[in-house]
């Protein structure tokens, strides 16, 4: 057991000594000229086209002056009464021609 412990301590000490023996400062100066590199030319892949519909334009209709007629109700009433009189006359004429009596 002692022998195994001593061997472990000796191995750890050797490892520590070798790590300190490697400690040094290194300085390097380099010039960045690349070597000859050969490869296929770059390929550009265009993105898929995207269809965007044009925006919807809403244009208001023309604005104009519409004169107000305050008597439109009366005129409409008169037109309806005139139509009713004509219709009544047509019915009476039909009945007279065909022999119908009230």
N, CA, C and O atoms as CSV, one atom per row, in Angstrom:
chain,resi,resn,atom,element,x,y,z
A,1,UNK,N,N,0.816,-1.177,0.000
A,1,UNK,CA,C,0.000,0.000,0.000
A,1,UNK,C,C,0.869,1.254,0.000
A,1,UNK,O,O,0.592,2.224,-0.705
A,2,UNK,N,N,1.944,1.208,0.822
A,2,UNK,CA,C,2.846,2.342,0.858
A,2,UNK,C,C,3.528,2.514,-0.494
A,2,UNK,O,O,3.748,3.626,-0.972
A,3,UNK,N,N,3.840,1.410,-1.069
A,3,UNK,CA,C,4.543,1.456,-2.335
A,3,UNK,C,C,3.643,2.086,-3.428
A,3,UNK,O,O,4.119,2.866,-4.253
A,4,UNK,N,N,2.376,1.747,-3.422
A,4,UNK,CA,C,1.431,2.295,-4.381
A,4,UNK,C,C,1.232,3.797,-4.156
A,4,UNK,O,O,1.134,4.560,-5.116
A,5,UNK,N,N,1.175,4.210,-2.924
A,5,UNK,CA,C,1.022,5.625,-2.613
A,5,UNK,C,C,2.253,6.403,-3.040
A,5,UNK,O,O,2.136,7.518,-3.549
A,6,UNK,N,N,3.421,5.835,-2.841
A,6,UNK,CA,C,4.678,6.490,-3.224
A,6,UNK,C,C,4.765,6.609,-4.746
A,6,UNK,O,O,5.224,7.626,-5.267
A,7,UNK,N,N,4.331,5.586,-5.444
A,7,UNK,CA,C,4.373,5.621,-6.902
A,7,UNK,C,C,3.403,6.682,-7.422
A,7,UNK,O,O,3.706,7.369,-8.398
A,8,UNK,N,N,2.264,6.821,-6.793
A,8,UNK,CA,C,1.290,7.850,-7.189
A,8,UNK,C,C,1.831,9.242,-6.961
A,8,UNK,O,O,1.664,10.120,-7.808
A,9,UNK,N,N,2.486,9.461,-5.812
A,9,UNK,CA,C,3.072,10.770,-5.513
A,9,UNK,C,C,4.213,11.087,-6.473
A,9,UNK,O,O,4.345,12.224,-6.924
A,10,UNK,N,N,5.026,10.105,-6.784
A,10,UNK,CA,C,6.144,10.304,-7.694
A,10,UNK,C,C,5.629,10.648,-9.101
A,10,UNK,O,O,6.200,11.504,-9.777
A,11,UNK,N,N,4.551,9.982,-9.542
A,11,UNK,CA,C,3.972,10.264,-10.861
A,11,UNK,C,C,3.385,11.675,-10.921
A,11,UNK,O,O,3.517,12.364,-11.933
A,12,UNK,N,N,2.742,12.097,-9.844
A,12,UNK,CA,C,2.171,13.445,-9.799
A,12,UNK,C,C,3.278,14.485,-9.793
A,12,UNK,O,O,3.138,15.534,-10.421
A,13,UNK,N,N,4.358,14.221,-9.108
A,13,UNK,CA,C,5.474,15.168,-9.057
A,13,UNK,C,C,6.126,15.293,-10.421
A,13,UNK,O,O,6.455,16.400,-10.845
A,14,UNK,N,N,6.318,14.183,-11.114
A,14,UNK,CA,C,6.920,14.221,-12.447
A,14,UNK,C,C,6.019,14.981,-13.434
A,14,UNK,O,O,6.498,15.728,-14.287
A,15,UNK,N,N,4.739,14.776,-13.298
A,15,UNK,CA,C,3.791,15.480,-14.159
A,15,UNK,C,C,3.836,16.982,-13.911
A,15,UNK,O,O,3.776,17.768,-14.857
A,16,UNK,N,N,3.941,17.384,-12.663
A,16,UNK,CA,C,4.005,18.799,-12.314
A,16,UNK,C,C,5.313,19.411,-12.803
A,16,UNK,O,O,5.322,20.550,-13.270
A,17,UNK,N,N,6.424,18.668,-12.702
A,17,UNK,CA,C,7.724,19.191,-13.141
A,17,UNK,C,C,7.739,19.359,-14.667
A,17,UNK,O,O,8.273,20.340,-15.184
A,18,UNK,N,N,7.150,18.398,-15.375
A,18,UNK,CA,C,7.174,18.495,-16.824
A,18,UNK,C,C,6.276,19.651,-17.303
A,18,UNK,O,O,6.582,20.282,-18.314
A,19,UNK,N,N,5.186,19.930,-16.599
A,19,UNK,CA,C,4.321,21.040,-16.974
A,19,UNK,C,C,5.039,22.355,-16.774
A,19,UNK,O,O,4.872,23.257,-17.596
A,20,UNK,N,N,5.826,22.512,-15.730
A,20,UNK,CA,C,6.555,23.756,-15.507
A,20,UNK,C,C,7.729,23.864,-16.460
A,20,UNK,O,O,8.138,24.971,-16.813
A,21,UNK,N,N,8.277,22.738,-16.882
A,21,UNK,CA,C,9.395,22.779,-17.817
A,21,UNK,C,C,8.918,23.259,-19.188
A,21,UNK,O,O,9.720,23.785,-19.960
A,22,UNK,N,N,7.647,23.093,-19.505
A,22,UNK,CA,C,7.118,23.512,-20.793
A,22,UNK,C,C,6.713,24.985,-20.793
A,22,UNK,O,O,6.419,25.525,-21.860
A,23,UNK,N,N,6.688,25.638,-19.672
A,23,UNK,CA,C,6.241,27.025,-19.598
A,23,UNK,C,C,7.284,27.925,-20.231
A,23,UNK,O,O,8.416,27.977,-19.750
A,24,UNK,N,N,6.930,28.649,-21.316
A,24,UNK,CA,C,7.838,29.557,-21.984
A,24,UNK,C,C,7.014,30.623,-22.711
A,24,UNK,O,O,5.800,30.482,-22.863
A,25,UNK,N,N,7.661,31.651,-23.141
A,25,UNK,CA,C,7.030,32.709,-23.891
A,25,UNK,C,C,7.458,32.549,-25.342
A,25,UNK,O,O,8.648,32.436,-25.636
A,26,UNK,N,N,6.487,32.539,-26.245
A,26,UNK,CA,C,6.835,32.413,-27.655
A,26,UNK,C,C,6.247,33.611,-28.404
A,26,UNK,O,O,5.103,34.001,-28.173
A,27,UNK,N,N,7.032,34.173,-29.286
A,27,UNK,CA,C,6.631,35.309,-30.087
A,27,UNK,C,C,6.781,34.890,-31.543
A,27,UNK,O,O,7.802,34.333,-31.946
A,28,UNK,N,N,5.719,35.177,-32.340
A,28,UNK,CA,C,5.804,34.846,-33.753
A,28,UNK,C,C,5.307,36.046,-34.553
A,28,UNK,O,O,4.385,36.747,-34.135
A,29,UNK,N,N,5.917,36.266,-35.682
A,29,UNK,CA,C,5.537,37.348,-36.567
A,29,UNK,C,C,5.160,36.698,-37.893
A,29,UNK,O,O,5.924,35.902,-38.440
A,30,UNK,N,N,3.967,37.042,-38.412
A,30,UNK,CA,C,3.534,36.427,-39.654
A,30,UNK,C,C,2.994,37.483,-40.609
A,30,UNK,O,O,2.486,38.522,-40.187
A,31,UNK,N,N,3.111,37.203,-41.881
A,31,UNK,CA,C,2.579,38.073,-42.917
A,31,UNK,C,C,1.422,37.310,-43.544
A,31,UNK,O,O,1.584,36.170,-43.981
A,32,UNK,N,N,0.253,37.941,-43.587
A,32,UNK,CA,C,-0.956,37.246,-44.011
A,32,UNK,C,C,-1.120,37.167,-45.521
A,32,UNK,O,O,-2.031,37.788,-46.068
A,33,UNK,N,N,-0.277,36.433,-46.198
A,33,UNK,CA,C,-0.431,36.195,-47.623
A,33,UNK,C,C,-0.924,34.768,-47.778
A,33,UNK,O,O,-0.242,33.826,-47.375
A,34,UNK,N,N,-2.104,34.602,-48.358
A,34,UNK,CA,C,-2.604,33.241,-48.480
A,34,UNK,C,C,-1.863,32.492,-49.581
A,34,UNK,O,O,-1.321,33.081,-50.515
A,35,UNK,N,N,-1.862,31.225,-49.439
A,35,UNK,CA,C,-1.267,30.384,-50.467
A,35,UNK,C,C,-2.247,30.243,-51.623
A,35,UNK,O,O,-3.312,30.860,-51.616
A,36,UNK,N,N,-1.901,29.454,-52.591
A,36,UNK,CA,C,-2.762,29.229,-53.740
A,36,UNK,C,C,-3.864,28.276,-53.315
A,36,UNK,O,O,-3.612,27.161,-52.858
A,37,UNK,N,N,-5.115,28.754,-53.482
A,37,UNK,CA,C,-6.262,27.925,-53.107
A,37,UNK,C,C,-7.068,27.703,-54.369
A,37,UNK,O,O,-7.419,28.661,-55.058
A,38,UNK,N,N,-7.358,26.476,-54.674
A,38,UNK,CA,C,-8.131,26.141,-55.856
A,38,UNK,C,C,-9.445,25.523,-55.406
A,38,UNK,O,O,-9.466,24.649,-54.539
A,39,UNK,N,N,-10.533,25.977,-55.997
A,39,UNK,CA,C,-11.841,25.418,-55.686
A,39,UNK,C,C,-12.843,25.894,-56.720
A,39,UNK,O,O,-12.521,26.749,-57.544
A,40,UNK,N,N,-14.040,25.359,-56.689
A,40,UNK,CA,C,-15.044,25.783,-57.660
A,40,UNK,C,C,-15.452,27.234,-57.392
A,40,UNK,O,O,-15.357,27.705,-56.259
A,41,UNK,N,N,-15.899,27.935,-58.420
A,41,UNK,CA,C,-16.309,29.321,-58.189
A,41,UNK,C,C,-17.558,29.366,-57.306
A,41,UNK,O,O,-18.335,28.411,-57.281
A,42,UNK,N,N,-17.751,30.451,-56.594
A,42,UNK,CA,C,-18.929,30.545,-55.732
A,42,UNK,C,C,-20.208,30.575,-56.575
A,42,UNK,O,O,-20.229,31.115,-57.681
A,43,UNK,N,N,-21.243,29.998,-56.039
A,43,UNK,CA,C,-22.525,29.904,-56.739
A,43,UNK,C,C,-23.551,30.722,-55.972
A,43,UNK,O,O,-23.715,30.567,-54.762
A,44,UNK,N,N,-24.253,31.613,-56.713
A,44,UNK,CA,C,-25.297,32.425,-56.077
A,44,UNK,C,C,-26.635,31.761,-56.336
A,44,UNK,O,O,-26.997,31.510,-57.486
A,45,UNK,N,N,-27.360,31.479,-55.288
A,45,UNK,CA,C,-28.699,30.901,-55.394
A,45,UNK,C,C,-29.696,32.009,-55.102
A,45,UNK,O,O,-29.790,32.491,-53.974
A,46,UNK,N,N,-30.447,32.413,-56.139
A,46,UNK,CA,C,-31.448,33.467,-55.959
A,46,UNK,C,C,-32.603,32.931,-55.127
A,46,UNK,O,O,-33.007,31.782,-55.305
A,47,UNK,N,N,-33.143,33.740,-54.222
A,47,UNK,CA,C,-34.287,33.275,-53.437
A,47,UNK,C,C,-35.519,33.119,-54.320
A,47,UNK,O,O,-35.617,33.721,-55.389
A,48,UNK,N,N,-36.434,32.318,-53.863
A,48,UNK,CA,C,-37.672,32.083,-54.615
A,48,UNK,C,C,-38.453,33.388,-54.725
A,48,UNK,O,O,-38.536,34.135,-53.750
A,49,UNK,N,N,-39.034,33.680,-55.904
A,49,UNK,CA,C,-39.799,34.923,-56.039
A,49,UNK,C,C,-41.059,34.881,-55.180
A,49,UNK,O,O,-41.704,33.841,-55.039
A,50,UNK,N,N,-41.382,36.002,-54.627
A,50,UNK,CA,C,-42.556,36.127,-53.768
A,50,UNK,C,C,-43.524,37.086,-54.444
A,50,UNK,O,O,-43.154,38.211,-54.782
A,51,UNK,N,N,-44.774,36.641,-54.644
A,51,UNK,CA,C,-45.784,37.494,-55.267
A,51,UNK,C,C,-46.519,38.261,-54.182
A,51,UNK,O,O,-47.094,37.673,-53.265
A,52,UNK,N,N,-46.492,39.551,-54.297
A,52,UNK,CA,C,-47.221,40.410,-53.368
A,52,UNK,C,C,-48.207,41.215,-54.214
A,52,UNK,O,O,-47.788,42.006,-55.059
A,53,UNK,N,N,-49.519,41.025,-53.998
A,53,UNK,CA,C,-50.496,41.769,-54.806
A,53,UNK,C,C,-50.401,43.269,-54.508
A,53,UNK,O,O,-50.060,43.665,-53.393
A,54,UNK,N,N,-50.699,44.081,-55.491
A,54,UNK,CA,C,-50.635,45.522,-55.251
A,54,UNK,C,C,-51.694,45.933,-54.236
A,54,UNK,O,O,-52.733,45.281,-54.127
A,55,UNK,N,N,-51.446,46.991,-53.503
A,55,UNK,CA,C,-52.439,47.422,-52.514
A,55,UNK,C,C,-53.731,47.879,-53.195
A,55,UNK,O,O,-53.717,48.393,-54.313
A,56,UNK,N,N,-54.820,47.682,-52.505
A,56,UNK,CA,C,-56.131,48.058,-53.030
A,56,UNK,C,C,-56.317,49.555,-52.831
A,56,UNK,O,O,-56.160,50.076,-51.727
A,57,UNK,N,N,-56.651,50.232,-53.916
A,57,UNK,CA,C,-56.877,51.671,-53.819
A,57,UNK,C,C,-58.371,51.934,-53.724
A,57,UNK,O,O,-59.149,51.461,-54.552
A,58,UNK,N,N,-58.752,52.669,-52.740
A,58,UNK,CA,C,-60.154,53.048,-52.561
A,58,UNK,C,C,-60.275,54.520,-52.903
A,58,UNK,O,O,-59.690,55.380,-52.245
A,59,UNK,N,N,-61.040,54.791,-53.938
A,59,UNK,CA,C,-61.216,56.168,-54.388
A,59,UNK,C,C,-62.672,56.546,-54.154
A,59,UNK,O,O,-63.570,55.875,-54.663
A,60,UNK,N,N,-62.919,57.587,-53.409
A,60,UNK,CA,C,-64.314,57.978,-53.184
A,60,UNK,C,C,-64.943,58.493,-54.475
A,60,UNK,O,O,-64.255,59.014,-55.353
A,61,UNK,N,N,-66.234,58.341,-54.571
A,61,UNK,CA,C,-66.961,58.796,-55.754
A,61,UNK,C,C,-67.003,60.310,-55.824
A,61,UNK,O,O,-66.671,61.002,-54.861
A,62,UNK,N,N,-67.411,60.811,-56.969
A,62,UNK,CA,C,-67.458,62.273,-57.102
A,62,UNK,C,C,-68.528,62.867,-56.194
A,62,UNK,O,O,-69.603,62.297,-56.005
A,63,UNK,N,N,-68.212,63.982,-55.662
A,63,UNK,CA,C,-69.137,64.674,-54.773
A,63,UNK,C,C,-69.728,65.840,-55.552
A,63,UNK,O,O,-68.995,66.673,-56.084
A,64,UNK,N,N,-71.024,65.895,-55.617
A,64,UNK,CA,C,-71.677,66.967,-56.355
A,64,UNK,C,C,-72.847,67.511,-55.560
A,64,UNK,O,O,-73.256,66.928,-54.556
A,65,UNK,N,N,-73.361,68.590,-55.998
A,65,UNK,CA,C,-74.481,69.225,-55.327
A,65,UNK,C,C,-75.782,68.658,-55.874
A,65,UNK,O,O,-76.031,68.685,-57.079
A,66,UNK,N,N,-76.597,68.151,-54.978
A,66,UNK,CA,C,-77.916,67.660,-55.350
A,66,UNK,C,C,-78.926,68.579,-54.676
A,66,UNK,O,O,-79.018,68.608,-53.448
A,67,UNK,N,N,-79.678,69.324,-55.465
A,67,UNK,CA,C,-80.619,70.258,-54.831
A,67,UNK,C,C,-81.720,69.496,-54.099
A,67,UNK,O,O,-82.207,68.469,-54.571
A,68,UNK,N,N,-82.089,70.007,-52.966
A,68,UNK,CA,C,-83.132,69.379,-52.167
A,68,UNK,C,C,-84.495,69.873,-52.639
A,68,UNK,O,O,-84.710,71.070,-52.826
A,69,UNK,N,N,-85.403,68.929,-52.826
A,69,UNK,CA,C,-86.753,69.286,-53.255
A,69,UNK,C,C,-87.690,69.064,-52.069
A,69,UNK,O,O,-87.966,67.916,-51.720
A,70,UNK,N,N,-88.182,70.120,-51.447
A,70,UNK,CA,C,-89.029,69.930,-50.267
A,70,UNK,C,C,-90.409,69.357,-50.598
A,70,UNK,O,O,-91.128,68.937,-49.691
A,71,UNK,N,N,-90.794,69.332,-51.879
A,71,UNK,CA,C,-92.147,68.882,-52.231
A,71,UNK,C,C,-92.168,67.491,-52.862
A,71,UNK,O,O,-93.141,67.126,-53.522
A,72,UNK,N,N,-91.105,66.715,-52.664
A,72,UNK,CA,C,-91.058,65.414,-53.318
A,72,UNK,C,C,-92.133,64.478,-52.779
A,72,UNK,O,O,-92.640,63.642,-53.527
A,73,UNK,N,N,-92.495,64.593,-51.502
A,73,UNK,CA,C,-93.528,63.711,-50.949
A,73,UNK,C,C,-94.883,63.988,-51.599
A,73,UNK,O,O,-95.624,63.068,-51.944
A,74,UNK,N,N,-95.186,65.267,-51.757
A,74,UNK,CA,C,-96.458,65.621,-52.373
A,74,UNK,C,C,-96.523,65.150,-53.823
A,74,UNK,O,O,-97.539,64.617,-54.269
A,75,UNK,N,N,-95.420,65.355,-54.556
A,75,UNK,CA,C,-95.409,64.921,-55.941
A,75,UNK,C,C,-95.529,63.405,-56.048
A,75,UNK,O,O,-96.216,62.905,-56.939
A,76,UNK,N,N,-94.888,62.682,-55.175
A,76,UNK,CA,C,-94.987,61.218,-55.190
A,76,UNK,C,C,-96.425,60.781,-54.889
A,76,UNK,O,O,-96.953,59.867,-55.522
A,77,UNK,N,N,-97.038,61.440,-53.923
A,77,UNK,CA,C,-98.410,61.103,-53.576
A,77,UNK,C,C,-99.330,61.359,-54.771
A,77,UNK,O,O,-100.216,60.556,-55.062
A,78,UNK,N,N,-99.115,62.481,-55.459
A,78,UNK,CA,C,-99.931,62.797,-56.625
A,78,UNK,C,C,-99.732,61.767,-57.738
A,78,UNK,O,O,-100.694,61.382,-58.403
A,79,UNK,N,N,-98.504,61.324,-57.944
A,79,UNK,CA,C,-98.237,60.321,-58.977
A,79,UNK,C,C,-98.942,59.007,-58.654
A,79,UNK,O,O,-99.511,58.369,-59.540
A,80,UNK,N,N,-98.902,58.608,-57.393
A,80,UNK,CA,C,-99.570,57.356,-57.015
A,80,UNK,C,C,-101.085,57.470,-57.181
A,80,UNK,O,O,-101.726,56.534,-57.658
A,81,UNK,N,N,-101.664,58.612,-56.791
A,81,UNK,CA,C,-103.108,58.785,-56.956
A,81,UNK,C,C,-103.495,58.779,-58.438
A,81,UNK,O,O,-104.511,58.196,-58.816
A,82,UNK,N,N,-102.673,59.434,-59.279
A,82,UNK,CA,C,-102.944,59.456,-60.714
A,82,UNK,C,C,-102.922,58.028,-61.277
A,82,UNK,O,O,-103.780,57.660,-62.078
A,83,UNK,N,N,-101.940,57.234,-60.854
A,83,UNK,CA,C,-101.854,55.852,-61.328
A,83,UNK,C,C,-103.086,55.064,-60.885
A,83,UNK,O,O,-103.645,54.288,-61.661
A,84,UNK,N,N,-103.508,55.267,-59.632
A,84,UNK,CA,C,-104.694,54.553,-59.130
A,84,UNK,C,C,-105.942,54.948,-59.922
A,84,UNK,O,O,-106.759,54.083,-60.236
A,85,UNK,N,N,-106.113,56.254,-60.258
A,85,UNK,CA,C,-107.259,56.690,-61.064
A,85,UNK,C,C,-107.232,56.050,-62.445
A,85,UNK,O,O,-108.259,55.598,-62.951
A,86,UNK,N,N,-106.029,56.015,-63.057
A,86,UNK,CA,C,-105.914,55.401,-64.378
A,86,UNK,C,C,-106.235,53.909,-64.318
A,86,UNK,O,O,-106.899,53.366,-65.200
A,87,UNK,N,N,-105.755,53.266,-63.268
A,87,UNK,CA,C,-106.024,51.835,-63.132
A,87,UNK,C,C,-107.522,51.593,-62.929
A,87,UNK,O,O,-108.087,50.670,-63.515
A,88,UNK,N,N,-108.148,52.400,-62.121
A,88,UNK,CA,C,-109.580,52.268,-61.896
A,88,UNK,C,C,-110.361,52.498,-63.202
A,88,UNK,O,O,-111.326,51.787,-63.485
A,89,UNK,N,N,-109.940,53.486,-63.987
A,89,UNK,CA,C,-110.594,53.764,-65.265
A,89,UNK,C,C,-110.442,52.574,-66.219
A,89,UNK,O,O,-111.390,52.195,-66.906
A,90,UNK,N,N,-109.245,51.993,-66.251
A,90,UNK,CA,C,-109.030,50.841,-67.124
A,90,UNK,C,C,-109.920,49.666,-66.719
A,90,UNK,O,O,-110.500,48.994,-67.572
A,91,UNK,N,N,-110.021,49.426,-65.422
A,91,UNK,CA,C,-110.863,48.324,-64.945
A,91,UNK,C,C,-112.335,48.565,-65.294
A,91,UNK,O,O,-113.022,47.650,-65.747
A,92,UNK,N,N,-112.822,49.803,-65.082
A,92,UNK,CA,C,-114.215,50.109,-65.403
A,92,UNK,C,C,-114.479,49.952,-66.897
A,92,UNK,O,O,-115.508,49.407,-67.296
A,93,UNK,N,N,-113.563,50.424,-67.707
A,93,UNK,CA,C,-113.727,50.291,-69.146
A,93,UNK,C,C,-113.757,48.823,-69.552
A,93,UNK,O,O,-114.549,48.438,-70.412
A,94,UNK,N,N,-112.908,48.000,-68.947
A,94,UNK,CA,C,-112.892,46.562,-69.244
A,94,UNK,C,C,-114.227,45.920,-68.867
A,94,UNK,O,O,-114.807,45.147,-69.631
A,95,UNK,N,N,-114.692,46.263,-67.671
A,95,UNK,CA,C,-115.951,45.665,-67.221
A,95,UNK,C,C,-117.131,46.104,-68.102
A,95,UNK,O,O,-118.024,45.307,-68.387
A,96,UNK,N,N,-117.131,47.392,-68.537
A,96,UNK,CA,C,-118.207,47.870,-69.413
A,96,UNK,C,C,-118.187,47.156,-70.759
A,96,UNK,O,O,-119.243,46.806,-71.287
A,97,UNK,N,N,-117.038,46.942,-71.305
A,97,UNK,CA,C,-116.932,46.290,-72.603
A,97,UNK,C,C,-117.356,44.832,-72.555
A,97,UNK,O,O,-117.917,44.309,-73.517
A,98,UNK,N,N,-117.088,44.180,-71.436
A,98,UNK,CA,C,-117.355,42.749,-71.341
A,98,UNK,C,C,-118.661,42.438,-70.626
A,98,UNK,O,O,-118.956,41.270,-70.374
A,99,UNK,N,N,-119.424,43.421,-70.306
A,99,UNK,CA,C,-120.750,43.194,-69.792
A,99,UNK,C,C,-120.837,42.962,-68.294
A,99,UNK,O,O,-121.850,42.450,-67.817
A,100,UNK,N,N,-119.841,43.309,-67.559
A,100,UNK,CA,C,-119.907,43.148,-66.107
A,100,UNK,C,C,-120.517,44.402,-65.478
A,100,UNK,O,O,-120.192,45.519,-65.881
A,101,UNK,N,N,-121.389,44.223,-64.502
A,101,UNK,CA,C,-121.974,45.351,-63.787
A,101,UNK,C,C,-121.801,45.138,-62.290
A,101,UNK,O,O,-121.742,44.010,-61.800
A,102,UNK,N,N,-121.725,46.252,-61.589
A,102,UNK,CA,C,-121.630,46.145,-60.121
A,102,UNK,C,C,-122.984,45.880,-59.526
A,102,UNK,O,O,-123.110,45.759,-58.307
